Amino acid sequence: MNIVFAPGRTDLPRLVGRIVGEGPLPEGTPALVAQGAAAARFAGKVGQTFEAFVDGPAGLARLAFAGAGDLAAGAAPADRRAALERATGALVAKYLTSGEEALAIDFADSGLSANEAAAVLLAARLRAWQYLVYRTRLKDEQKPSLKTIVAISAPEGTEAVWAVESAVAEGVEFTRELVTEPANVIYPESFVARCQERLAGTGVEIVVLDEKQMAELGMGALLGVAQGSVKTPRLLAMRWKGKAGTKPTAFVGKGVCFDTGGISIKPAAGMEDMKWDMGGAATVAGTMLTLARRNAAADVIGVCGLVENMPDGNAQRPGDVVKSMNGQTIEVINTDAEGRLVLCDALTWVQKEYQPATIVDLATLTGAIIISLGHEHAGMFANDDLLASQLDAAGKAVGDMLWRMPIGPAYDKLIDSSIADMKNVGPRGGGSITAAQFLARFIDKGVAWAHLDIAGTVWIDKAGATHDKGATGFGVRLLDRYVRDVLEG
């Protein structure tokens, strides 16, 4: 989606939209349009839309309104932003395949700030994103026609804010692309190649470890997951060094490019969804692209542990014992609890290699978190209250919602093994918690750490305010906001 700015209401596209609050339509609205809106019971409530046809300078024109609810000055910024996103999303979704190629959003007399106007543009671009590379037989009326959003009379400073927000959009779109691609296209080697291609020229430093190098480092947990696949594993590290003199922050992502469950094989129904089990790694890659594109003043390392979990004759078996990079041994009770095995070695490596002060890992780790939180929140586990509060605030600011879950010694003992240092699963109860407890055993003393279980939020079967059904790009905006507020603040 192309975003362009126009200073005033000249040479408008045939379709003009306005985001409005509850109450009367803006001054200057033609009387018949206002009457039509009243007759249609359009009241400016969040997500409502209304359309009228009017005489324009070049003939018939469409005038559209989208409701953002109560936009009173006293509303919390996050609530105002969420309402604006819902209004914009409804507007864009309505006209995405309408045959119109351009939508002008008229900000004149809107009362919005530059940040809010940029939020509207970001929502428009994100809601319009679709990945249709493999759709070869779409009818014309099914194809997206809307290609341009024209910002009319945007508040002063909006273009400067948009220069930053457009970098966020690019990162979210890259994450969605990686998550949406099928597993025969995105696997460990091609994931790395796609990142190298997209990050070329950005200043991001890239390090890639192959299977032999990981074996020499003793990454037995990660390699145990990968040994059943003909697709060889990779460890990908991306560093954006936009600030010197401080300890880096590490974002670590689970990158299981396809997860059959291994020998503990998953049911066939729904297994096709497991192409997005690399959603954590995709979020890290998209975040690194965003930070580079907006020239963030922060030192951040993104690490992705990339494998496939397949059930061939060389696959890891239930009951096997593997040795992790930090020397701890793990009894593999269930080969479908593989993500924590990948992450534990990635976490150890980044700590040994870069000594980060803070680590945030992201993973589509457990189905249990979906049972707990559904698709509205990601689960957050943390060993540091300040980090947890910072991430929670960042999530609320952008709509990537988190809910803090407990960890502690009472849960830790549930993963003790009788023949190894630990086992990779606990009992059925508290499954997402014991998974987090497993990861906590690989965090060095003094390192602030948070684990985000995003299994319920990276892929959703219904459209939202800023995404169509499918890949959401969850986490990119969250991590970027965290960097802005904490590392750059």
C-alpha positions in Angstrom: 0.0 0.0 0.0 1.4 3.4 -1.1 0.9 6.3 1.3 1.1 9.8 -0.1 0.5 13.2 1.4 -1.6 16.0 -0.1 -1.8 19.5 1.5 -5.5 20.2 0.6 -8.7 19.1 -1.0 -7.6 19.5 -4.6 -7.6 16.7 -7.2 -9.2 14.3 -4.8 -9.6 10.6 -5.7 -13.2 9.5 -6.4 -13.3 7.9 -2.9 -12.9 10.2 0.2 -13.1 8.8 3.7 -13.3 10.5 7.1 -12.7 9.0 10.5 -15.3 10.5 12.9 -16.3 10.3 16.5 -19.7 9.8 17.9 -22.1 12.6 17.3 -23.0 14.9 14.3 -21.1 14.5 11.1 -18.4 17.1 10.4 -19.4 20.6 9.3 -19.6 20.9 5.6 -21.1 17.5 5.1 -23.9 17.8 2.5 -27.3 17.9 4.1 -28.6 14.8 2.2 -25.6 12.8 3.3 -26.2 13.7 6.9 -29.8 12.8 6.6 -28.9 9.5 5.0 -26.4 8.7 7.8 -29.1 9.4 10.3 -31.6 7.2 8.4 -29.0 4.4 8.3 -28.5 4.8 12.1 -24.8 5.7 11.6 -23.8 7.2 14.9 -20.0 7.1 14.7 -19.7 4.1 17.0 -16.4 2.2 16.8 -16.2 0.2 13.5 -19.4 1.6 12.0 -19.2 2.7 8.3 -21.5 4.7 6.1 -21.2 5.5 2.4 -22.9 8.1 0.2 -22.6 9.0 -3.4 -22.3 12.7 -4.2 -21.5 15.0 -7.2 -17.7 15.5 -7.3 -15.5 17.8 -9.4 -15.0 14.9 -11.9 -18.5 13.4 -11.7 -19.8 10.8 -9.3 -17.8 10.5 -6.1 -18.0 8.3 -3.0 -18.0 9.8 0.5 -17.4 7.3 3.3 -17.4 7.7 7.1 -15.9 5.3 9.7 -16.8 5.6 13.3 -14.1 5.8 16.0 -16.5 6.2 19.0 -15.8 8.6 21.8 -12.8 10.6 20.9 -13.0 13.0 23.8 -9.7 14.6 24.8 -9.7 12.7 28.2 -9.6 9.3 26.7 -6.4 7.2 27.3 -4.0 7.4 24.3 -4.0 3.6 23.9 -7.8 3.5 23.8 -8.0 6.4 21.3 -5.4 4.6 19.1 -7.3 1.3 19.3 -10.5 3.0 18.3 -8.8 4.8 15.4 -7.3 1.5 14.2 -10.7 -0.2 14.3 -12.3 2.6 12.3 -9.5 2.7 9.7 -9.5 -1.1 9.4 -13.3 -1.1 8.8 -12.9 1.6 6.1 -10.0 -0.1 4.3 -11.6 -3.6 4.4 -14.8 -2.1 2.9 -13.0 -0.8 -0.1 -10.1 -3.1 -0.6 -11.7 -5.0 -3.5 -14.2 -2.3 -4.4 -12.6 -1.4 -7.8 -11.3 1.9 -6.3 -7.6 2.3 -6.6 -7.2 5.3 -4.2 -8.7 6.3 -0.9 -8.3 9.8 0.4 -8.5 10.1 4.1 -9.4 13.7 5.0 -7.9 14.8 8.3 -9.2 18.4 8.0 -10.7 19.5 11.3 -10.3 16.0 12.7 -8.8 17.1 16.0 -6.2 14.3 15.7 -2.6 14.7 16.6 0.3 13.9 14.2 0.9 10.6 16.1 -2.8 9.7 15.8 -2.9 10.5 12.1 0.2 8.4 11.5 -1.5 5.6 13.5 -4.5 5.8 11.1 -2.1 5.5 8.1 -0.3 2.6 9.7 -3.6 0.8 10.3 -4.6 1.4 6.7 -1.4 -0.1 5.4 -1.5 -3.1 7.7 -5.1 -3.9 7.1 -4.6 -3.8 3.4 -1.8 -6.3 3.4 -2.4 -9.6 1.7 -0.1 -12.3 0.4 -1.5 -13.5 -2.9 1.6 -14.9 -4.5 0.0 -18.4 -4.9 -3.5 -17.2 -5.8 -3.5 -17.6 -9.6 -7.2 -17.8 -10.3 -8.8 -14.9 -8.4 -11.6 -13.2 -10.2 -11.2 -9.5 -10.9 -13.7 -8.7 -8.2 -11.7 -10.7 -5.7 -8.4 -9.0 -6.4 -7.4 -6.0 -4.2 -7.8 -2.9 -6.2 -6.9 -0.3 -3.5 -3.3 0.6 -4.0 -2.9 4.2 -2.6 -3.9 6.0 0.6 -3.9 9.8 0.1 -3.6 11.7 3.4 -5.4 15.0 3.0 -4.7 17.9 5.3 -2.8 15.8 7.7 -1.8 17.5 11.0 1.5 19.2 11.1 4.3 16.7 11.8 2.5 13.7 10.5 4.9 13.0 7.7 7.8 12.9 10.1 6.0 10.5 12.4 5.0 8.4 9.3 8.7 8.1 8.3 9.1 6.0 11.5 5.8 4.2 11.4 6.4 3.1 7.8 9.5 1.2 9.1 7.2 -0.5 11.6 4.9 -1.4 8.8 7.7 -2.9 6.7 8.8 -5.1 9.7 5.3 -6.3 10.3 4.8 -7.1 6.7 8.1 -9.0 6.5 7.1 -11.1 9.6 3.7 -11.8 8.0 5.4 -12.9 4.8 7.7 -15.3 6.5 4.8 -16.8 8.6 2.5 -17.1 5.6 5.0 -18.9 3.2 4.6 -22.7 3.1 7.2 -24.9 4.6 8.4 -26.1 1.3 9.4 -22.5 0.6 10.6 -21.3 4.0 12.8 -23.8 5.8 16.0 -23.1 7.8 18.3 -22.3 4.9 15.8 -20.3 2.9 14.7 -18.4 6.0 18.3 -17.3 6.4 18.5 -16.4 2.7 15.3 -14.4 2.8 16.6 -12.4 5.8 19.9 -11.8 4.2 18.2 -10.5 1.1 15.8 -8.3 3.0 18.4 -6.9 5.4 21.1 -6.3 2.7 22.3 -2.7 2.9 20.6 -1.9 6.1 23.7 -2.1 8.3 22.5 -5.2 10.2 25.4 -7.5 10.9 24.5 -11.2 10.2 26.1 -14.3 11.6 25.0 -17.8 10.5 26.0 -21.1 12.1 25.5 -24.3 10.3 25.0 -27.8 11.6 28.7 -28.6 12.0 29.5 -25.4 13.8 26.6 -25.9 16.2 27.8 -29.5 16.9 31.2 -28.2 17.7 29.6 -25.8 20.2 27.7 -28.6 21.8 24.1 -27.6 20.9 22.8 -31.1 21.4 19.3 -30.0 22.3 18.7 -28.0 19.1 20.4 -30.6 16.9 18.3 -33.4 18.5 15.2 -31.7 17.2 16.7 -31.3 13.7 18.1 -34.7 13.2 14.9 -36.2 11.7 14.8 -33.8 8.8 16.7 -33.6 5.6 16.5 -29.8 5.9 19.6 -28.9 7.9 19.3 -26.5 10.9 20.7 -23.0 11.2 21.3 -20.5 13.9 20.8 -16.9 12.6 22.1 -13.9 14.5 21.3 -10.3 13.3 22.8 -7.3 15.2 21.8 -3.7 14.9 24.4 -1.7 16.7 22.8 1.8 16.7 24.2 2.7 20.1 27.6 2.1 21.6 28.8 1.8 25.2 25.9 -0.3 26.6 25.3 -4.0 27.0 23.1 -5.2 24.2 19.5 -6.4 24.4 18.7 -9.8 22.8 15.5 -10.9 21.1 15.5 -14.7 20.6 12.9 -16.5 18.4 11.8 -20.1 18.0 12.1 -21.0 14.4 10.6 -24.4 13.9 9.8 -24.0 10.2 7.6 -27.1 10.3 6.5 -29.1 13.2 5.0 -32.6 12.7 5.6 -33.3 16.4 8.4 -35.8 15.4 7.9 -39.3 16.7 5.3 -37.9 19.1 3.4 -37.0 15.9 0.5 -34.5 15.9 -2.9 -35.4 14.6 -3.2 -35.0 10.8 -6.1 -32.5 11.1 -4.7 -29.0 11.3 -1.1 -30.1 10.9 -0.8 -27.7 7.9 -0.9 -24.8 10.4 2.4 -25.9 11.8 4.2 -23.9 9.0 3.8 -20.9 11.4 5.6 -22.6 14.3 8.5 -20.3 13.3 6.4 -17.3 14.3 8.8 -16.2 17.0 11.8 -16.2 14.7 9.8 -14.3 12.1 8.9 -11.7 14.7 12.5 -11.2 15.5 13.5 -10.9 11.9 10.7 -8.3 11.3 11.8 -6.4 14.3 15.4 -6.2 13.3 14.3 -4.9 9.9 12.2 -2.2 11.6 15.0 -1.1 13.9 17.4 -0.8 11.0 14.9 1.0 8.7 14.2 3.7 11.3 17.9 3.9 12.5 17.1 3.0 16.1 19.5 4.3 18.7 19.9 0.9 20.4 22.2 -2.1 20.4 20.0 -5.1 19.7 20.8 -8.7 18.7 18.1 -10.9 17.1 18.7 -14.6 17.3 16.7 -17.3 15.5 17.0 -21.0 16.1 15.9 -22.6 12.9 15.0 -26.3 12.5 12.4 -28.7 11.1 10.8 -31.3 13.4 10.3 -34.4 11.3 9.7 -38.2 12.1 12.1 -40.1 9.9 14.2 -43.1 10.9 16.9 -40.9 12.4 14.5 -38.8 14.4 14.8 -38.2 18.1 12.9 -40.7 20.2 10.9 -40.2 23.4 13.2 -41.3 26.2 16.4 -40.0 24.5 18.7 -37.9 26.6 20.5 -34.9 25.0 23.1 -32.5 26.3 22.5 -28.8 25.9 25.2 -26.2 25.1 25.5 -25.1 28.7 26.1 -28.7 29.8 22.7 -29.6 31.3 21.2 -32.9 30.2 17.6 -33.2 29.1 15.3 -36.3 29.0 13.1 -36.0 26.0 9.7 -37.2 27.1 7.7 -35.8 24.2 9.3 -34.9 20.9 6.5 -32.5 20.3 7.8 -30.3 23.1 10.7 -29.3 20.7 10.6 -25.5 20.8 12.1 -25.3 24.2 14.9 -27.6 23.1 15.7 -25.2 20.2 15.5 -22.1 22.4 17.6 -23.3 25.3 20.7 -23.6 23.1 19.9 -20.3 21.3 19.6 -18.6 24.7 22.9 -20.1 25.9 24.7 -19.1 22.7 23.6 -15.5 22.7 24.6 -15.1 26.4 28.0 -16.6 25.9 28.7 -14.7 22.6 27.2 -11.2 23.5 26.6 -11.0 27.3 23.2 -9.2 26.9 21.8 -7.4 29.9 18.3 -8.3 28.8 16.7 -11.1 26.9 13.2 -11.4 25.5 12.4 -14.7 23.7 9.3 -15.2 21.6 7.9 -18.6 20.7 4.8 -20.4 19.5 5.6 -22.7 22.4 2.5 -24.3 23.8 -1.1 -25.1 23.0 -1.7 -24.6 26.7 -1.4 -20.9 26.4 -4.2 -20.8 23.9 -6.4 -22.7 26.4 -5.5 -20.2 29.0 -5.7 -16.9 27.1 -7.3 -17.6 23.7 -6.2 -15.4 20.9 -6.5 -12.1 22.6 -3.3 -12.0 24.7 0.1 -13.6 24.5 1.5 -15.2 27.7 4.3 -13.4 29.4 6.7 -15.0 31.9 9.5 -13.0 33.5 12.2 -13.1 36.2 12.2 -9.3 36.5 9.3 -7.2 37.5 10.6 -4.0 35.8 11.1 -5.8 32.5 7.6 -7.3 32.7 6.0 -3.9 33.4 7.9 -2.3 30.5 6.8 -5.0 28.1 3.2 -4.8 29.3 3.2 -1.1 28.8 4.6 -1.4 25.3 2.0 -4.0 24.4 -0.8 -1.9 25.6 0.5 1.2 23.7 0.3 -0.7 20.4 -2.3 -3.3 20.9 -0.1 -6.4 21.1 -1.5 -7.4 24.4 0.3 -9.5 27.0 -0.9 -11.2 30.2 1.7 -12.1 32.9 1.7 -15.7 34.0 3.4 -17.1 37.1 6.7 -19.0 37.4 8.5 -20.2 40.5 10.0 -23.1 42.4 6.7 -24.9 42.9 6.4 -25.3 39.1 10.1 -25.9 38.6 10.2 -29.2 40.4 7.6 -30.5 37.9 10.3 -30.9 35.2 12.9 -32.7 37.3 13.9 -36.0 35.7 15.0 -39.2 37.4 17.8 -39.9 34.9 18.8 -36.4 33.7 19.0 -32.9 34.9 15.5 -32.2 33.6 12.8 -33.5 31.3 11.3 -31.4 28.5 7.7 -31.6 29.7 5.9 -31.7 33.0 2.4 -32.9 33.7 -0.6 -31.7 31.8 -1.6 -29.0 34.2 0.3 -25.7 33.8 1.9 -26.7 30.5 2.8 -23.2 29.4 4.2 -22.5 32.9 6.5 -25.6 33.0 7.7 -24.7 29.5 8.8 -21.3 30.8 10.4 -22.9 33.8 12.4 -25.1 31.5 13.7 -22.0 29.7 14.5 -20.2 32.9 17.1 -22.9 33.8 19.2 -21.5 30.9 19.2 -17.9 31.9 22.4 -16.7 33.5 22.3 -15.1 36.9 21.8 -11.3 36.7 20.2 -11.3 33.2 16.7 -9.8 33.0 14.6 -12.2 31.0 11.1 -12.5 29.6 9.5 -15.3 27.7 6.5 -14.5 25.4 4.4 -17.5 24.4 2.7 -16.2 21.3 1.1 -19.4 20.1 -2.4 -17.9 20.1 -1.6 -14.6 18.5 0.7 -15.1 15.4 -2.0 -16.6 13.3 -5.7 -15.9 13.6 -8.6 -17.3 11.6 -10.6 -14.1 11.6 -9.8 -10.6 10.5 -8.9 -7.9 13.0 -8.6 -4.2 12.9 -5.1 -4.2 11.4 -4.9 -7.6 9.8 -6.8 -10.0 7.6 -7.3 -13.6 8.7 -4.0 -15.4 8.8 -0.6 -14.0 9.8 -0.9 -11.0 12.2 2.8 -9.9 12.6 2.2 -9.9 16.4 5.2 -8.8 18.4 7.0 -6.5 16.0 5.2 -3.4 17.1 5.5 -4.6 20.7 9.3 -5.0 20.6 9.8 -1.8 18.6 7.8 0.1 21.2 9.8 -1.5 24.0 13.0 -0.3 22.2 11.7 3.2 21.8 10.4 3.5 25.4 13.2 1.8 27.3 16.4 1.6 25.2 16.0 4.9 23.4 13.9 6.7 26.0 
